[in-house]
Amino acid sequence: MNLPTVLRVDGFRFFFFSDEHLPIHIHVEKGDGYMRVELETFKVTKKYKLSTNDEKKILALIEEHQHELMGAWHEYFNC
């Protein structure tokens, strides 16, 4: 399965799977940590092995790069 990486910042890798579904969301990993966040609402739908500081940093990065992340989703999935 293809895992397109959209962004790498501060050791975080932002990516999606090639067979994604709605709602629009992004997967983020750093080391053993992982988080999945809906891009329109910033709702965290999964999280493990990340500190509170990492979670805050990820959400801030998603807010900062929201347009880029959503654009990559729409471009990749042609929607």
Summary of the structure (lengths in Angstrom):
residues: 79
radius of gyration: 11.6
end to end distance: 20.3
largest distance: 34.5
contacts: 213
relative contact order: 0.21
helix: 32%
strand: 33%
